[in-house]
Each structure stands twice: as C-alpha cells, then as structure tokens.
Amino acid sequence: MQELYVRLEENNLIDSGDNIILSEFSGVTKSTFETFFGDCAGENCCSYACLSGSHTFLWGDPPQEYTRTAEELGYQQYFDTWLQLGILTN
C-alpha cells in the first residue's frame, strides 16, 4: 500500500493525521482502508481494477467475514476520481 500512499500524498490526499482524504468532509484511516482493501497490497495497490473489485475482509466484534465491492463499501466514486487524477492505473 505504500506506493498508493505516496501517490495520494503527492496529490495532497493525506492529511496531517496521516489519514486518507476522500472528500472535503470525509476521510478514512489507513488502518480501516487496509482492512477493506488489503488484498490489493503489493503490485496491485494502485490498480483500479483490483480496488474496484470484490474484497473479503473481517469486520466487527466478534470478527465476521464479509465480501463487498468498492461500490457497496462507498469507495468507488473516490477510485474513479483517483483514476482520473492518475493516482491509479488501469
């Protein structure tokens, strides 16, 4: 994920608290982002196709396994913008 974080920071989308800025009024911690999209780590971290796909993750207490798309998680609009900005690759 480090490469993605560098690209986001270059586009001023990482705040002083080290959170990812999604919009003017919305952000997410890197930890939460990695919970949802950690399966895209490594070479796929900047892949639009990988981030936009389905992701299986553990959430809740006790942890339960969920599978959701980026659209269902509410992130697809941000990934679309990141692709337009050149942060993500096709």
PyMOL commands that set and color helices and strands:
alter all, ss='L'
color gray80, all
select helices_A, chain A and resi 2-10+30-40+42-44+48-52+70-73+76-85
alter helices_A, ss='H'
color red, helices_A
select strands_A, chain A and resi 20-23+26-28+54-59+64-69
alter strands_A, ss='S'
color yellow, strands_A
deselect
rebuild
show_as cartoon
